[in-house]
Amino acid sequence: MISFLSVREICRGVSNKNTLYTFLFVLLHQSSIAFSIFASVMVSGYILEINQHYEALKLWVFLYIVAMILPYIIGYFSDVYKEKWLCESLSRFWQSATKRYQSCTDSRTVDHTLGVYVSQGKSAISDFIGYAFWGMSSGLNFFLSLLMITAFIDWRFFVSVMISVLLILGFNKLISSHLENNAVTTHKAGSSLTSTLSTIHDNVHFGSSVNALAYQTRFEEGKAKYLGLRIKEAVFRYKALLVSSLLALAPTSCVLLFIFTSSSVPMEVKVASIVNLTRIYHLLNSASDIVSLLISFPSIKGQLSVMTCFRKISRFTSHNGISRSLKITRALIP
């Protein structure tokens, strides 16, 4: 059963055994990716000493290939158990909803809550589980891969990635209000356009043709304004995305440039860096995901908090149930 007393209780209510299975498979998935980094470092070292360690090289090449393939297989199970987690959570949700509706004695409260609950409850739970799954995958991928790269390739990557995270966070905080204002302005312009269309229709059928033409002109002006605002919003958003990407890439790219050009860096580190270039740059995507998770958290929490309105039914029910019982009792007493 799901308790609706707080967001924490709702999160606890939608957790079940499939939550644990999902986490375990995600952990195995990301651990195999992290192990592939270690295996690639071992392969890089043995390649440089191929004559002395040929048999060991073959073993680590095999393990490296297995570690590259294994995440796809494990990912299948984590996806399946995530879906099972969602389905069992929705089942609990609907079961709890049914009991709440049955215990309520006031139809107006039921109607109000039903509207909020049915329209947002299912999507809120789906979004929360998707967010949790995304958080598990991105978080483990980021920290495990960063740990392996830092420990077995070069510690400077840890510094560069942390700088990237701080730059992304700072830049997003700097532009977030501007992005929000642009979205609100564009949305309002679109709503005004819809309202003008309705007015044209009313005047064509029930008003004057002069007014209809005037509103038609206003609509054309509003359309041009709305489309211009959409373009302006999109240009700013994509510029922000480009700058954010460059800020994320710059520190690590500088570290790689130093590693490949410096004579003081061992050849093993250079070879391991080349082998793991894709992993290293993918780590920056994971850093962006971590930032996005932090930014999205208030939104997910807000969606879940809407569901706490259902706790009002129990309080209202207990009071109304007593009042209703008293009224029935008084009616039966002669």
C-alpha positions in Angstrom: 0.0 0.0 0.0 1.0 3.6 -0.6 0.9 6.2 2.1 0.3 9.8 0.9 1.5 11.6 4.0 4.7 13.0 2.4 6.8 12.6 -0.7 9.2 10.3 1.2 6.3 8.0 2.1 5.2 8.0 -1.6 8.7 7.1 -2.7 8.8 4.3 -0.1 5.4 3.0 -1.3 6.5 2.7 -4.9 9.6 0.8 -4.0 9.4 -3.0 -4.1 11.6 -6.1 -4.6 12.0 -5.2 -8.3 13.6 -1.9 -7.3 16.5 -3.9 -5.7 16.8 -6.2 -8.7 16.9 -3.2 -11.0 19.6 -1.6 -9.0 21.7 -4.8 -8.9 21.5 -5.2 -12.7 22.4 -1.5 -13.2 25.3 -2.0 -10.8 26.5 -5.0 -12.8 26.0 -3.1 -16.0 28.1 -0.1 -15.0 30.7 -2.3 -13.1 31.4 -4.2 -16.4 31.9 -0.9 -18.2 34.3 0.2 -15.4 36.1 -3.1 -15.6 36.6 -2.7 -19.4 38.6 0.5 -18.6 40.9 -1.5 -16.3 41.1 -4.3 -18.9 42.1 -1.8 -21.6 44.9 -0.4 -19.3 46.2 -4.0 -18.8 46.0 -4.6 -22.6 47.9 -1.3 -23.2 50.7 -2.3 -20.9 51.1 -5.8 -22.4 51.1 -4.5 -25.9 54.2 -2.5 -25.1 55.8 -5.8 -23.8 54.2 -8.2 -26.2 57.2 -10.4 -26.5 57.5 -11.0 -22.8 53.8 -11.3 -21.9 52.0 -12.6 -25.0 49.9 -15.1 -23.1 48.8 -12.5 -20.6 48.0 -10.1 -23.5 45.6 -12.7 -25.0 43.8 -13.2 -21.7 43.3 -9.5 -21.1 42.2 -8.9 -24.7 39.6 -11.6 -24.2 38.5 -10.1 -20.9 38.3 -6.6 -22.5 36.1 -7.9 -25.3 33.8 -9.6 -22.8 33.6 -6.5 -20.7 32.6 -4.5 -23.8 29.8 -6.9 -24.8 28.5 -7.8 -21.3 26.8 -4.5 -20.6 24.4 -5.0 -23.5 23.3 -8.3 -22.1 22.9 -7.1 -18.5 21.2 -3.9 -19.8 18.4 -6.1 -21.1 17.7 -7.4 -17.6 17.9 -4.0 -15.9 15.3 -2.6 -18.4 13.0 -5.6 -17.9 13.1 -5.2 -14.1 12.6 -1.5 -14.3 9.4 -2.2 -16.2 8.4 -4.7 -13.6 9.1 -2.2 -10.9 6.9 0.4 -12.6 4.0 -2.1 -13.1 4.0 -3.3 -9.5 4.2 0.4 -8.3 1.2 1.3 -10.5 -0.7 -1.7 -9.2 -0.1 -0.5 -5.6 -1.1 3.0 -6.6 -4.4 1.9 -8.1 -5.1 -0.4 -5.1 -4.5 2.4 -2.7 -6.6 4.8 -4.7 -9.5 2.4 -4.7 -9.5 2.1 -0.9 -9.3 5.8 -0.5 -12.3 6.4 -2.8 -14.3 3.8 -1.0 -13.6 5.3 2.4 -14.6 8.8 1.4 -18.1 10.1 2.3 -18.1 13.4 0.4 -18.6 13.3 -3.4 -17.1 16.7 -4.0 -13.8 15.8 -2.4 -13.7 12.6 -4.4 -14.4 14.5 -7.7 -11.7 17.1 -7.0 -9.1 14.5 -5.9 -10.0 12.1 -8.7 -9.3 14.8 -11.3 -5.8 15.5 -9.8 -5.1 11.9 -9.0 -6.0 10.3 -12.3 -4.4 12.9 -14.5 -1.1 13.2 -12.7 -0.7 10.2 -10.4 0.2 7.7 -13.1 2.5 10.0 -14.9 4.2 11.2 -11.7 5.0 7.6 -10.7 6.3 6.8 -14.2 8.4 10.0 -14.2 9.8 9.2 -10.8 10.8 5.7 -11.6 12.3 6.8 -14.9 14.2 9.5 -13.0 15.4 7.0 -10.4 16.6 4.6 -13.1 18.4 7.4 -15.0 20.0 8.5 -11.7 21.2 5.0 -10.9 22.7 4.5 -14.4 24.2 7.9 -14.8 25.5 8.1 -11.2 27.2 4.7 -11.2 28.6 5.2 -14.7 30.0 8.6 -13.8 31.6 7.6 -10.4 32.8 4.1 -11.3 34.3 5.1 -14.6 35.8 8.2 -13.1 37.3 6.1 -10.4 38.9 3.6 -12.8 40.2 6.4 -15.1 41.7 8.3 -12.2 43.2 5.3 -10.5 44.6 3.5 -13.6 45.2 6.1 -16.3 45.9 9.6 -14.9 44.6 11.5 -11.9 44.4 14.7 -13.9 41.2 13.4 -15.5 39.5 13.6 -12.2 40.4 17.3 -11.9 39.3 18.1 -15.4 36.0 16.4 -15.1 35.3 18.1 -11.7 36.1 21.4 -13.4 33.6 20.5 -16.2 30.9 19.7 -13.7 31.4 23.1 -11.9 31.4 25.0 -15.2 28.2 23.3 -16.4 26.5 23.9 -13.0 27.5 27.6 -13.0 26.5 28.2 -16.6 23.1 26.5 -16.2 22.4 28.5 -13.1 23.4 31.7 -15.0 21.0 31.1 -17.9 18.2 29.2 -16.3 16.0 32.2 -15.5 16.5 33.5 -19.0 15.5 30.2 -20.5 12.4 30.1 -18.3 11.4 33.6 -19.2 11.8 32.9 -22.9 9.6 29.8 -22.5 6.9 31.7 -20.6 6.8 34.5 -23.2 6.6 32.1 -26.1 3.8 30.1 -24.4 1.8 33.3 -23.6 2.1 34.4 -27.3 0.9 31.0 -28.4 -2.1 31.2 -26.0 -3.0 34.7 -27.2 -2.9 33.4 -30.8 -5.4 30.6 -29.9 -7.7 33.2 -28.2 -7.6 35.4 -31.3 -8.6 32.5 -33.5 -11.6 31.8 -31.3 -12.6 35.5 -31.5 -12.4 35.4 -35.4 -14.7 32.4 -35.4 -17.3 34.1 -33.1 -17.4 37.3 -35.2 -17.7 35.4 -38.5 -20.8 33.6 -37.2 -22.3 35.8 -34.6 -20.7 39.3 -35.0 -19.7 41.6 -37.8 -17.4 41.0 -40.8 -15.5 44.2 -40.0 -14.6 42.9 -36.6 -13.7 39.5 -38.1 -11.3 41.2 -40.5 -9.8 43.3 -37.7 -9.2 40.2 -35.6 -7.8 38.4 -38.7 -5.2 41.2 -39.0 -4.4 40.9 -35.3 -4.0 37.2 -35.7 -1.5 37.6 -38.6 0.5 40.0 -36.4 0.3 37.6 -33.5 1.4 34.7 -35.6 4.5 36.5 -36.8 5.3 37.5 -33.2 4.8 34.0 -32.0 6.9 32.3 -34.7 9.6 34.9 -34.1 9.7 34.2 -30.4 9.9 30.5 -31.0 12.9 31.0 -33.3 14.5 33.4 -30.7 13.9 30.9 -27.9 15.3 28.0 -29.9 18.4 30.0 -31.0 19.2 30.9 -27.4 18.6 27.4 -26.2 20.9 25.8 -28.8 23.5 28.5 -28.2 23.4 27.7 -24.5 23.7 23.9 -25.3 26.7 24.6 -27.5 28.5 26.8 -24.9 27.7 24.2 -22.2 29.2 21.4 -24.3 32.3 23.4 -25.0 32.7 24.2 -21.3 32.4 20.5 -20.5 34.9 19.4 -23.2 37.6 22.1 -22.8 39.3 20.9 -19.5 39.5 17.3 -20.5 40.7 18.1 -24.0 43.5 20.2 -22.5 44.5 17.3 -20.3 44.6 14.9 -23.3 46.6 17.4 -25.3 49.1 17.6 -22.4 49.3 13.8 -22.1 49.9 13.2 -25.8 52.5 16.0 -26.2 54.4 15.8 -22.9 57.6 13.7 -22.8 57.2 13.2 -19.0 54.1 11.1 -19.4 54.8 7.3 -19.6 53.9 5.6 -22.9 51.5 3.3 -21.1 49.4 6.2 -20.0 49.4 7.6 -23.6 48.3 4.2 -25.1 45.7 3.7 -22.4 44.3 7.2 -23.0 44.0 6.5 -26.8 42.2 3.2 -26.2 39.8 4.9 -23.7 39.2 8.1 -25.6 35.6 7.2 -26.2 35.1 6.3 -22.5 36.8 9.5 -21.4 34.6 11.8 -23.5 31.5 9.7 -22.7 32.3 10.5 -19.0 31.6 14.1 -19.8 28.2 13.2 -21.0 27.6 11.4 -17.7 28.8 14.6 -16.0 26.1 16.6 -17.9 23.6 13.9 -16.9 24.5 14.4 -13.2 23.9 18.1 -13.6 20.6 17.5 -15.3 19.6 15.1 -12.6 20.2 17.8 -9.9 18.3 20.4 -12.0 15.4 18.0 -12.6 15.0 16.9 -8.9 12.7 19.8 -7.8 10.4 19.1 -10.8 10.1 15.3 -9.9 9.6 16.2 -6.2 6.9 18.7 -7.2 5.0 16.0 -9.2 5.1 13.6 -6.3 4.0 16.3 -3.8 0.8 16.8 -5.8 -0.2 13.2 -4.8 -0.1 14.1 -1.1 -3.5 15.9 -1.7 -5.0 12.4 -1.4 -4.2 12.3 2.4 -6.9 15.0 2.8 -9.6 12.5 2.0 -8.7 10.4 5.1 -8.9 13.5 7.4 -12.1 14.7 5.8 -13.6 11.3 5.8 -13.1 10.7 9.5 -14.8 14.0 10.3 -17.6 13.6 7.8 -18.0 9.9 8.7 -18.8 10.8 12.3 -21.1 13.7 11.3 -22.9 11.5 8.9 -23.3 8.7 11.5 -24.7 11.2 14.0 -27.2 12.5 11.5 -28.4 8.9 10.7 -28.6 8.1 14.4 -30.7 11.2 15.2 -33.0 10.4 12.3 -33.7 7.0 13.7 -34.4 8.2 17.2 -38.2 9.0 17.5 
